[in-house]
Amino acid sequence: MRDGKMRAKLEDFLQEVCEKTITNNQYPVLTSSKSGLFLQSDYFNKQVASKDNTGYKIIRRGQFTYRAMSDTGKFFPNMLECADVGIVSPAYPVFEIIKQDQIVPEYLNYYFKSNRFQNSISTFAQGSTRTSVKFGKLKKVSIELPEIKKQYQIIRTLDLLRTIINNRKKEVLELDELIRARFIELFGDPQRNPHGYKHTKLSDIATYYNGLTYKPENVATEGTIVLRSSNIQNSQLDFADTVRVDCAIKERLMVQKNDILMCSRNGSAKLVGKVALIKDIQEPMSFGAFIMIIRSHYFGYLMTYFQMDAFRQQIKTGATTTINQITGRMLDDVTIPLPPMSLVDQFATFVEQIDKSKLLSGCRLFHSWAPEIEKSESCWRAPTENKGFAGMSTPTMTLADLENPEHVGVPQRKTKVLRGGRRQQ
């Protein structure tokens, strides 16, 4: 015990559970992802598991599971919160806490989402192309445990932050709806084209192609960021889950300002077609093979158009709007009503103002919760320390920092010369 913390291995208070179904569809099928555990029918808009799921593992509320194979070298154990009981693939380990007097389930759930856990688990990963971590290896990870009282205080702080994030997402969605309403007001419904704009092929006003294919051994802590579908959140770039590679990258595969990123393939059909606009580039970045870059002077107009039914109707296959992938040939067939550039510029100015409102609303939202956060945080963090969750070092962030947009996004880094002569900030 040091400073009220106890160091222990996960195996000291975890045990594996192996309860299996005896009939088909005994409970709803779940999917474990980086973001958490979800009903498979909600996550994929359909059930993608085998037709007969007899013998699947049962997981109950408060228990944990994870996908033991990874293409990125990262693993995300999740606690079941969305249902009382569900089932997962037989390949997924299921485990539970047997000593809740030592660790609170919600605390462990937050720990599994920390960088400290990812750094610890990486030493136990096996394999080259795809890595795996079996439960027998995962439970060897060591963790520093504060006293139970402090664990609850940490949970309270992180719950408050999660509330801020969720409220922030709601505000952003409302502002995005305002952008779409302004789009209709200026240009009309693209499917009806009430202003009679000339229809133009997308290929005549934009270039587009997929990104970088890299090997697992190219992934490195120092290197070039490769943007993937997980970096597109709510039509904006999100760097919470960042992959870097140290390999030669062609110049055409480096993103530029005002490029539109589009998810062209994903295991979840509802994520295919989501987009984000590249704005301020703080360091060189590329994009992955399941991402398509779209480059056009009409970026402001296209960014919103790609989020509308008019676009999805043109690229759908079959009788439903479900889209499993978007290819260059599919985009070649897209035609759009093209308004005058003067109107496009007017719309782009409006969107820019809305983006500023998003930043200001985020600052106001944080200010409104700051007293509660500081009150809760002071219970478990010494004022002279700069420690994050579970003792992990984190950059200092003040309310003044949040008001400065230059602090948001990719961390500033020292310049490093990469292969090919490019310079990384």
C-alpha positions, 0 to 999 in steps of 0.5 A: 500500500502506497499513498492509499493505493494498492498494487495488485494483478487483475487475477486477484479479483477476477474470474472467468465465467463460462455459461452457455446457451442451450437453445437458439436465440435464448438471449439477444446477441451483443457486439463488443466494440471500442465504444462499449457493448451494444445489441448487435441488432442496433449496432449493425441494423441487423443481426450478423451472427450465425443463424444458430447461436446455441452454445454462445456465451452468456453475459449478465449485467455487470460482467465483462467481455472483449474481442480477444483478436485485434487488427490494431493491437488494442483490446477493449474489455467492456462491462454489460450495461445496455441489457440485463443479459445477452450472448456473445461469440464463444471466442469472447472471454467473459469474466466478473469481479469476485472481490467488489470490496477491493474494486468497483466494477465501474472503476474497472470499466473506466480503467479498461478505457485508459491508455495505461491499460493499453500500454500494459496489455500490449506486452502480453499480445501475441501474433504478428498480422493479428494479435490476440490476448487470451483471458489468462494473459489479460488477468496478469496485468497489474493495476494500482487500486485506490481505496474504495472511497476514492474509486467512487470519487473518481467514478463520479468525476468521470461520470460528470465528464461523460455527461458533458460529452453526451450533452455536447454531442446533443448540442452538436447534432442540433447545430448540424440540423440547423446547417441542413435546414439552411442548406434546404433554404438556400438550395432546395431539396436536391431530389426535387431541385426546385431551382432547376440547377443543372445536374453535374457528375460528381466526377466533373467537380471532384477527385476521389480515391481510397487511402493507404494500405499498411501492415501491422508491423508498420504501426508505431508510436512515432510516425504519420497519423492514418485517419480511419473510420473511428476518427470520424465522429459526429461529422468531425475529426476525433483523435481519441483512437489514433494509429500512426505508421512508420513507412513510406507514404505517397504524397497523394495519400496525404490529406489536405485542408478542405478534403472530405473524409468518407468512410467507404467500408465498415463492418457496421453498414450504418457507418458507411458514408459518414463524413468529416471535413479536414480543417486545420492540419497540425501535422502531416496525416494520411488516410486508410484503405477503408477511407475515401478522400474527396477533393473539390472546390465545392467542399462546403456544399458537398459536405452537407450533400453527402449527409442527405438522403439524396446522396444515399438514394443514388448509391444504394443497391437493392430495395433498401438504403443499406449500404455496405460499401462505397466505391469510386465507380459508385461515385462516378454515377452520382449526379448533383444539382450544382448551384452558383459558386456565389451561393456555395460561398454564402453557405460555407460562411454560414457553416463556418459561423456555426462551427464557431458556435459549436466551440463556444457552446462547448466552452459554456457547457464545460464552465457550467459543470466545472465547479462540480468537476473541480469539487469531485476531482479535488477529492482524489487528485492532489493540486500539485500533481498532474496525474490523470486516471489511475495515475497516468500522466496527462497534459494540464488543461484549464478552462482558459485552454478550452477557450483557445481552439488551438489547444483542441485536436492533435497534440503538438509534437517536436519535429521529426524527419520521417522516411521520404524526407517529410517532416513531422511536427 
